[in-house]
Amino acid sequence: MALSDNGGKSGFNRNTFITAFTQSGISAAIAEKMIERMRSNLPKWKELITRSFLPEKMKMDYCALLDKRESALDAIK
């Protein structure tokens, strides 16, 4: 599933994530667990990004993108 970098632009939120997975044959309960697993791993992702050899601007941009995506997943429950 390709998504824009602005959660609102594509209408991406928790409900669209769950709908996409349920239409693919994955239960809503499993989709919810996947969301929570992604959220629990965000600190690890951010740590890896900050320790990477990327330019500082890209590191900040990637971390900001993760924050936007997390917010979009929290938008509607």
N, C-alpha and C positions, 0 to 999 in steps of 0.2 A: 504494500500500500504506500504510494508516494504522497507525501504531505508537504505543504508549503511551510516556510519557516515562521509563519504567523498563524497560530492556532485558529484564530477567528476567521481568517481569510478563506480557508477551505471548509470551515464549519466543523473542524476537528475538536472533539471533546470526549469525555468519558463515554457518553452514549453512542457516539459514532464508532468508537473503538470497539465497544461491546457488540454493537450491531454487525460490524464487519466480521467479527469472529464468529458470532452465532450463525450468520449467513454462510460461513465457511464450514459449519458443522461443529464448531467448538462451543461448548456450553458457556453460558454467562458466568457461572461460578468459576470456571477455569480462566475466563478472560479477566475476572476480578482478581484472581490470584496472580495472574501475569502482571497486571497493573501494580499490585502491591510489591511484587518481586522487583519490578523495574524501579519503583520508588525507593525501595530499601537499598538498591545498588547505586543510586545517584551519588552518594558521597565517594564511593570507590571510583566511579567514572570521572568525577571532578578531580580527584587526586591524581589519577592517571593523566588527565589532560594537563594539569598544572606541572607535572613532572616531565612532560613530553618535551621534545625538541622543537615544537612549534613556536613560531614568533608569538610574543606576548599578546598582540592584538588578536590573533587567531584563538589563543587560549581563552581570552576573555569572551570572544564571540561564541565559542563552543559552549562555555559554561552558561552564558546568557540564553543560548538556544535550549539547553537542558532545562533551565528555569522556566522558560516559556512553555515547553512541552509539559512539564509537571503541572503548571498552572492550568493548562488546557484540560488535562486529565482530572483535575480537581473541580473544574468549572461546574459540572452537573453530576450529581450522584443520585 
